[in-house]
């Protein structure tokens, strides 16, 4: 049974005006909304649920479960790193939660394949951040049930926030049997991050710990569950995940992660507190053999080097080289950004859209009816020997179905096995409309390229924006491309 359609601009609960859709599932949708009864109409998140059956008895029991779980979320929401709970209500036999909207981004953008591998220090810090919040959740006798990168957001102040608890999803995937027992028809969780006992409908507190351990493996190795059919390579005798051969880390951290992801939940850390304590006890050694306390290490990104004890002179030379390269890269990016502060407006009357682009980028009007390409914006050459100019292209074509179908069709038809998909999201936005987003790499005769592609649908037309760059130069103009995408409007 599908959830009823909620329109953009619709007011539900007498006070929440829907702004856009953030995510959708088989039995639930998530929206960004404005509370029009509060001063300045602050943003909030609306979670919309519908039970799988609608007879009176099931609805009565579903409402009881919903109220019960809403009370739990209200208690959890008193923590600074869990979204504040505002309200819950029932309307037309469907249920709604209202939560604080967390400004920031999910940690998918900090992890492979979107970002570089994390170093051992970075991984330890990330584990500690997550486990500290998770320990509070478990202390409240709540199992999250859906720990994964997209449910962990990095707030604008740098702190992580744990979102989208699976508890309330029980009302959409359950029914009450004749004995008055709640029977769950669908396991709650995400394949790859969900251990075997949770997949069998019997989650434990350390099922959440397993998921955190999988995130650590992803951070250190770049192994993504979906690339392995949502099941990592395992030892045929023990059933344990094989991963340590893909990274160089201390035995201390490796042993802790191994214990977090044991196949048998009885062999894992039994509490988040015990896993957290194990993480805090890990000490790494710098090149002068001085211990570095983990809590003193600030979290950063973009470091690939594993923690070792190389010879001091070699390490010093490498460090100087890395520092010089990083400084040059920063200076180049700064110069480019300073040169591109001024943006021009481009309006296309035929397809009724507009976009802003840097004044030092060259515009090429195409208007190809076959490919659907309308216009391309070419970046300035950084040196005369550049063989390829990074570019942003806009394409408009007739829709062949829904946004989901367009993404699936593009992946199957245009990418196939020739590309490596780094990021895929069907709950993004473009021009204040629901959109798809892909980040992928692909090789051809001309070289190796990285693409950022976002598209949306309006009036049976697909509007597609693609940023194309050589892999080595992708970061140079990606921020500008994202600004261009953010300025895109459909009239």
C-alpha positions as CSV (number, residue, x, y, z in Angstrom):
1,X,0.0,0.0,0.0
2,X,1.5,3.3,-1.0
3,X,1.6,6.6,0.9
4,X,-0.8,9.2,-0.4
5,X,0.7,12.0,-2.4
6,X,1.5,15.2,-0.5
7,X,1.9,18.3,-2.7
8,X,4.6,21.0,-2.4
9,X,2.9,24.0,-0.7
10,X,0.3,21.9,1.0
11,X,-0.3,22.6,4.7
12,X,-0.7,19.6,6.9
13,X,-1.6,19.4,10.6
14,X,-2.9,22.9,10.2
15,X,0.5,24.5,10.5
16,X,3.3,22.8,8.5
17,X,3.7,24.0,4.9
18,X,5.5,21.5,2.7
19,X,8.6,23.0,1.0
20,X,10.2,20.0,-0.7
21,X,10.6,16.2,-0.5
22,X,13.8,15.0,1.2
23,X,13.4,11.2,0.9
24,X,10.9,8.5,0.1
25,X,10.4,4.8,0.8
26,X,7.8,2.2,0.3
27,X,5.7,3.2,3.3
28,X,7.1,6.6,4.3
29,X,8.1,10.0,3.0
30,X,10.2,12.7,4.5
31,X,9.6,16.4,3.8
32,X,11.2,19.7,4.6
33,X,8.5,22.1,5.8
34,X,8.0,25.5,7.4
35,X,6.1,25.9,10.7
36,X,3.8,28.8,9.8
37,X,2.5,29.2,13.3
38,X,5.9,30.2,14.7
39,X,7.7,33.5,14.2
40,X,9.9,33.6,11.2
41,X,8.4,30.2,10.0
42,X,11.4,28.0,11.0
43,X,12.2,24.9,9.0
44,X,11.4,21.4,10.3
45,X,11.3,17.8,9.0
46,X,8.0,16.0,8.5
47,X,8.1,12.2,8.6
48,X,4.9,10.7,7.1
49,X,4.0,7.1,7.8
50,X,1.2,4.8,6.9
51,X,0.4,1.3,8.3
52,X,0.3,-1.6,6.0
53,X,-3.4,-2.3,6.9
54,X,-6.2,0.1,7.8
55,X,-8.9,-1.9,9.6
56,X,-10.0,-0.4,12.9
57,X,-8.1,-2.8,15.1
58,X,-4.8,-2.5,13.3
59,X,-5.2,1.3,13.3
60,X,-5.9,1.4,17.0
61,X,-2.8,-0.7,17.7
62,X,-0.7,1.3,15.2
63,X,-1.7,4.5,17.0
64,X,-0.6,3.0,20.3
65,X,2.7,2.0,18.9
66,X,3.1,5.4,17.2
67,X,2.4,7.3,20.4
68,X,4.8,5.0,22.3
69,X,7.6,5.5,19.9
70,X,7.0,9.2,19.6
71,X,7.4,9.5,23.4
72,X,10.8,7.7,23.0
73,X,11.9,10.1,20.4
74,X,10.8,13.0,22.5
75,X,13.0,11.7,25.3
76,X,16.0,11.2,23.0
77,X,15.6,14.6,21.4
78,X,16.8,16.3,24.6
79,X,20.4,15.4,23.5
80,X,22.3,18.0,21.6
81,X,23.3,15.5,18.9
82,X,19.8,14.1,18.2
83,X,17.2,16.1,16.3
84,X,14.8,17.8,18.7
85,X,11.3,16.3,18.7
86,X,8.6,19.0,18.1
87,X,5.2,17.2,17.5
88,X,3.4,14.2,16.3
89,X,-0.2,13.9,15.0
90,X,-2.6,11.7,13.1
91,X,-4.5,12.9,10.0
92,X,-6.7,10.8,7.7
93,X,-5.5,7.5,9.3
94,X,-1.9,8.4,8.6
95,X,0.8,9.4,11.1
96,X,3.2,12.3,11.1
97,X,6.3,13.2,13.2
98,X,7.8,16.7,13.3
99,X,11.5,17.0,14.0
100,X,14.1,19.7,14.0
101,X,15.8,20.2,10.6
102,X,19.6,19.7,10.9
103,X,21.6,22.1,8.8
104,X,24.7,20.4,7.4
105,X,25.5,17.4,5.3
106,X,25.6,13.6,5.9
107,X,29.0,12.0,6.3
108,X,28.7,10.2,3.0
109,X,30.6,13.1,1.7
110,X,33.5,12.5,4.1
111,X,33.8,8.8,3.2
112,X,34.8,6.8,0.2
113,X,33.8,6.6,-2.6
114,X,32.9,10.3,-2.5
115,X,36.0,11.4,-0.6
116,X,39.4,9.9,0.1
117,X,40.2,7.1,2.5
118,X,40.3,8.2,6.1
119,X,43.6,7.9,8.0
120,X,43.7,5.9,11.2
121,X,43.5,9.0,13.3
122,X,40.5,10.3,11.4
123,X,38.7,6.9,11.7
124,X,39.3,6.7,15.4
125,X,37.9,10.2,15.9
126,X,34.8,9.4,13.8
127,X,34.2,6.2,15.7
128,X,34.5,8.0,19.0
129,X,32.0,10.7,17.8
130,X,29.4,8.2,16.7
131,X,29.8,5.9,19.7
132,X,29.5,8.8,22.2
133,X,26.0,9.6,20.8
134,X,25.1,5.9,20.5
135,X,26.0,5.2,24.1
136,X,23.4,7.8,25.1
137,X,20.8,6.3,22.8
138,X,21.4,2.8,24.3
139,X,21.3,4.2,27.8
140,X,17.7,5.2,27.0
141,X,17.0,1.6,26.1
142,X,16.6,2.4,22.4
143,X,18.1,0.6,19.4
144,X,18.6,2.9,16.5
145,X,18.3,0.0,13.9
146,X,19.4,2.0,10.9
147,X,23.0,3.3,11.5
148,X,24.6,4.2,8.1
149,X,26.5,7.2,6.7
150,X,23.4,8.9,5.3
151,X,21.8,8.8,8.8
152,X,24.7,10.6,10.4
153,X,24.9,14.3,9.6
154,X,27.8,16.7,10.2
155,X,26.2,19.8,11.6
156,X,27.5,23.3,10.7
157,X,29.3,23.5,14.0
158,X,31.2,20.3,13.2
159,X,29.4,18.0,15.5
160,X,27.7,14.8,14.2
161,X,24.0,14.3,14.7
162,X,22.3,10.9,14.6
163,X,19.0,11.0,12.6
164,X,16.2,8.8,11.3
165,X,15.7,6.3,14.0
166,X,14.1,3.1,12.7
167,X,11.9,2.6,15.8
168,X,8.8,4.4,14.5
169,X,9.0,2.5,11.2
170,X,7.6,-0.4,13.2
171,X,4.1,0.9,12.7
172,X,4.5,0.8,8.9
173,X,5.9,-2.8,8.7
174,X,3.9,-4.6,11.3
175,X,0.5,-6.0,12.3
176,X,-1.1,-7.3,15.5
177,X,-1.9,-11.0,15.5
178,X,-4.9,-12.7,17.2
179,X,-2.9,-13.1,20.4
180,X,-2.3,-9.3,20.6
181,X,1.4,-9.7,19.6
182,X,3.2,-7.3,17.3
183,X,4.5,-9.2,14.2
184,X,7.0,-7.5,12.0
185,X,6.8,-8.3,8.3
186,X,9.9,-6.5,7.1
187,X,13.3,-6.2,8.9
188,X,14.2,-2.6,9.6
189,X,17.7,-1.6,8.6
190,X,19.9,-1.2,5.5
191,X,21.5,-4.2,3.8
192,X,25.3,-4.2,4.2
193,X,25.1,-2.2,7.5
194,X,22.6,-4.6,9.1
195,X,23.9,-7.8,10.9
196,X,22.4,-11.2,10.5
197,X,20.3,-11.2,13.7
198,X,18.8,-7.9,12.7
199,X,18.0,-9.2,9.3
200,X,16.1,-12.0,11.0
201,X,14.0,-9.5,12.9
202,X,15.8,-9.9,16.2
203,X,18.0,-6.7,16.6
204,X,20.3,-6.4,19.6
205,X,21.9,-3.3,21.0
206,X,25.2,-4.3,19.5
207,X,23.5,-4.6,16.1
208,X,24.1,-0.8,16.1
209,X,27.7,-1.4,17.0
210,X,28.1,-3.7,14.0
211,X,26.9,-0.9,11.7
212,X,29.4,1.5,13.2
213,X,32.2,-1.0,12.6
214,X,31.1,-1.4,8.9
215,X,31.4,2.4,8.5
216,X,34.9,2.2,9.9
217,X,35.8,-0.5,7.4
218,X,34.4,1.7,4.6
219,X,36.4,4.7,5.8
220,X,39.7,2.8,6.0
221,X,39.5,0.6,2.9
222,X,36.9,2.1,0.5
223,X,35.0,-1.2,0.6
224,X,31.3,-0.2,0.1
225,X,28.6,-2.8,1.0
226,X,26.6,-2.3,-2.2
227,X,29.6,-3.2,-4.3
228,X,29.6,-6.7,-2.8
229,X,25.9,-7.3,-3.1
230,X,25.5,-5.9,0.4
231,X,27.8,-8.6,1.8
232,X,31.5,-8.2,2.2
233,X,33.9,-11.0,1.4
234,X,34.0,-13.4,4.4
235,X,36.1,-16.3,5.7
236,X,34.4,-19.5,4.6
237,X,35.2,-21.2,8.0
238,X,34.4,-18.4,10.5
239,X,32.0,-16.2,8.6
240,X,34.0,-13.1,9.6
241,X,34.5,-10.2,7.2
242,X,37.9,-10.1,5.3
243,X,39.1,-6.5,5.2
244,X,42.4,-6.0,7.0
245,X,44.5,-6.9,4.0
246,X,43.2,-3.7,2.3
247,X,44.6,-1.2,4.7
248,X,47.7,-0.6,6.9
249,X,46.6,0.3,10.5
250,X,47.6,-0.6,14.0
251,X,46.7,-4.0,15.4
252,X,44.9,-2.2,18.2
253,X,42.4,-0.5,15.9
254,X,42.0,-3.5,13.7
255,X,41.2,-5.7,16.7
256,X,38.6,-3.3,18.0
257,X,36.8,-3.1,14.6
258,X,37.0,-6.9,14.2
259,X,35.2,-7.2,17.6
260,X,32.6,-4.6,16.5
261,X,31.6,-6.6,13.4
262,X,31.7,-10.2,14.7
263,X,29.1,-12.4,12.9
264,X,27.9,-13.7,16.2
265,X,26.5,-10.8,18.3
266,X,27.4,-12.6,21.5
267,X,31.1,-12.1,20.5
268,X,30.8,-8.4,19.9
269,X,31.1,-5.5,22.3
270,X,27.9,-5.8,24.3
271,X,27.5,-2.0,24.9
272,X,28.4,1.1,23.0
273,X,30.2,2.2,26.2
274,X,32.5,-0.8,26.1
275,X,33.3,-0.2,22.4
276,X,33.9,3.5,23.1
277,X,36.3,2.7,26.0
278,X,38.2,0.3,23.7
279,X,38.6,3.1,21.2
280,X,39.8,5.6,23.8
281,X,42.5,3.2,25.0
282,X,44.1,3.1,21.6
283,X,47.4,5.0,21.5
284,X,49.3,5.8,18.3
285,X,52.9,6.7,18.2
286,X,54.4,9.6,16.3
287,X,57.9,9.7,14.7
288,X,59.5,10.8,18.0
289,X,57.9,7.8,19.8
290,X,55.7,10.1,21.9
291,X,52.2,8.8,22.5
292,X,49.4,10.8,21.0
293,X,46.2,10.8,23.1
294,X,43.3,10.3,20.7
295,X,41.0,12.9,22.1
296,X,43.5,15.6,21.4
297,X,43.4,15.0,17.6
298,X,41.1,17.4,15.7
299,X,39.0,15.8,13.0
300,X,40.0,16.7,9.5
301,X,39.5,15.1,6.0
302,X,41.4,14.2,2.9
303,X,44.3,12.3,4.5
304,X,45.2,9.0,3.0
305,X,48.4,8.0,4.8
306,X,48.0,5.1,7.3
307,X,49.7,5.5,10.6
308,X,53.1,3.9,10.6
309,X,56.6,4.5,12.0
310,X,58.7,5.4,9.0
311,X,62.3,6.6,9.2
312,X,62.3,10.1,10.5
313,X,64.3,11.6,7.6
314,X,62.1,10.0,4.9
315,X,59.0,11.0,6.8
316,X,60.2,14.6,7.1
317,X,60.9,14.9,3.4
318,X,57.6,13.3,2.5
319,X,55.9,15.7,4.9
320,X,57.6,18.7,3.4
321,X,56.6,17.5,-0.1
322,X,53.0,17.0,0.9
323,X,52.9,20.4,2.6
324,X,54.3,22.2,-0.4
325,X,51.8,20.4,-2.7
326,X,48.9,21.2,-0.5
327,X,50.0,24.9,-0.3
328,X,50.3,25.1,-4.1
329,X,46.9,23.4,-4.5
330,X,45.3,25.8,-2.0
331,X,46.9,28.9,-3.7
332,X,45.7,27.7,-7.2
333,X,42.2,27.2,-5.8
334,X,42.3,30.6,-4.1
335,X,43.4,32.4,-7.2
336,X,40.7,30.6,-9.3
337,X,38.0,31.5,-6.8
338,X,39.1,35.1,-6.6
339,X,39.0,35.3,-10.4
340,X,35.5,33.9,-10.5
341,X,33.7,36.0,-8.0
342,X,31.6,37.8,-10.6
343,X,28.8,35.7,-12.1
344,X,26.7,36.5,-15.1
345,X,23.0,35.5,-15.7
346,X,22.1,33.3,-18.6
347,X,18.4,33.0,-19.5
348,X,17.0,30.5,-22.0
349,X,13.6,31.5,-23.2
350,X,13.0,28.3,-25.3
351,X,13.3,25.9,-22.3
352,X,12.4,28.5,-19.7
353,X,15.4,28.2,-17.3
354,X,18.1,30.5,-16.0
355,X,21.5,29.9,-14.5
356,X,24.5,32.0,-13.3
357,X,28.0,31.3,-14.5
358,X,31.4,32.9,-13.9
359,X,32.2,35.8,-16.2
360,X,35.6,34.3,-17.1
361,X,34.0,31.1,-18.4
362,X,33.2,30.8,-22.1
363,X,29.6,30.1,-23.1
364,X,28.8,27.9,-26.1
365,X,25.1,27.8,-27.2
366,X,24.5,24.4,-28.7
367,X,20.8,23.7,-29.2
368,X,21.2,20.2,-30.4
369,X,17.8,18.6,-30.9
370,X,19.2,15.1,-31.0
371,X,21.3,15.1,-27.8
372,X,19.2,17.6,-26.0
373,X,22.3,19.7,-25.2
374,X,21.3,23.4,-24.8
375,X,24.4,25.2,-23.6
376,X,27.9,24.5,-22.3
377,X,30.1,26.7,-20.0
378,X,33.8,26.1,-20.4
379,X,36.3,26.9,-17.6
380,X,39.3,29.0,-18.4
381,X,42.5,27.2,-19.3
382,X,45.0,27.0,-16.4
383,X,47.9,26.7,-18.7
384,X,48.4,26.8,-22.5
385,X,49.2,23.0,-22.6
386,X,45.8,22.0,-21.2
387,X,44.2,19.5,-23.5
388,X,40.8,19.5,-21.7
389,X,38.7,22.3,-20.3
390,X,36.4,21.5,-17.4
391,X,32.8,22.3,-18.3
392,X,29.2,22.5,-17.1
393,X,26.6,21.4,-19.7
394,X,22.8,21.7,-19.5
395,X,20.7,19.2,-21.4
396,X,16.9,19.3,-21.7
397,X,15.0,16.3,-23.1
398,X,11.6,14.6,-23.0
399,X,11.0,12.5,-20.0
400,X,10.7,8.7,-20.4
401,X,9.1,8.2,-16.9
402,X,9.7,9.2,-13.3
403,X,13.0,10.5,-11.9
404,X,13.8,7.1,-10.5
405,X,13.2,5.5,-13.9
406,X,15.4,8.2,-15.6
407,X,18.2,7.5,-13.2
408,X,18.0,3.7,-13.7
409,X,17.7,4.1,-17.4
410,X,20.8,6.4,-17.6
411,X,22.8,4.1,-15.4
412,X,21.9,1.0,-17.5
413,X,22.0,2.6,-20.9
414,X,24.7,5.2,-20.7
415,X,27.0,4.0,-18.0
416,X,26.7,0.2,-17.9
417,X,30.0,-1.4,-16.9
418,X,32.1,1.5,-18.3
419,X,31.8,3.7,-15.3
420,X,32.4,3.5,-11.6
421,X,29.5,5.1,-9.6
422,X,30.9,6.9,-6.5
423,X,27.6,8.4,-5.3
424,X,24.0,7.9,-6.1
425,X,21.1,9.8,-4.5
426,X,17.4,10.0,-5.7
427,X,16.4,12.4,-2.9
428,X,18.5,15.5,-3.9
429,X,17.1,18.8,-5.2
430,X,17.5,21.0,-8.3
431,X,15.7,24.3,-8.8
432,X,13.8,23.7,-5.6
433,X,12.5,20.4,-7.0
434,X,13.2,16.8,-6.2
435,X,16.2,15.7,-8.1
436,X,18.6,12.9,-8.8
437,X,22.4,13.1,-8.2
438,X,25.2,11.0,-9.5
439,X,29.0,11.2,-9.1
440,X,30.9,8.8,-11.3
441,X,34.2,8.2,-13.1
442,X,34.6,6.9,-16.6
443,X,37.5,6.2,-18.9
444,X,37.5,6.5,-22.7
445,X,40.0,7.1,-25.5
446,X,40.4,10.8,-24.4
447,X,41.3,10.0,-20.8
448,X,39.9,9.5,-17.3
449,X,37.1,11.8,-16.3
450,X,34.9,12.4,-13.2
451,X,31.3,13.7,-13.5
452,X,28.9,15.4,-11.2
453,X,25.4,15.1,-12.6
454,X,22.1,16.5,-11.2
455,X,18.7,16.4,-12.9
456,X,15.1,17.1,-12.2
457,X,11.7,16.8,-13.9
458,X,9.1,19.4,-14.7
459,X,6.2,19.3,-17.2
460,X,7.5,16.0,-18.7
461,X,10.9,17.5,-19.4
462,X,14.2,16.4,-17.8
463,X,16.6,19.2,-17.0
464,X,20.1,17.7,-16.6
465,X,23.2,19.6,-15.4
466,X,26.6,17.8,-15.8
467,X,30.0,19.0,-14.5
468,X,32.8,17.1,-16.4
469,X,36.5,17.2,-15.4
470,X,39.6,15.2,-15.7
471,X,39.9,13.2,-12.5
472,X,43.1,15.0,-11.4
473,X,41.4,18.4,-12.0
474,X,37.9,17.6,-10.6
475,X,38.4,19.5,-7.3
476,X,39.7,22.6,-9.0
477,X,36.2,23.7,-10.3
478,X,33.7,21.5,-8.4
479,X,32.9,24.3,-6.0
480,X,32.1,26.7,-8.8
481,X,30.0,24.0,-10.6
482,X,28.0,23.5,-7.4
483,X,27.4,27.2,-7.1
484,X,26.1,27.2,-10.7
485,X,23.9,24.2,-10.0
486,X,22.5,26.0,-6.9
487,X,21.7,29.1,-9.0
488,X,19.7,27.1,-11.6
489,X,16.0,28.0,-11.8
490,X,13.2,26.8,-14.0
491,X,10.6,29.5,-14.9
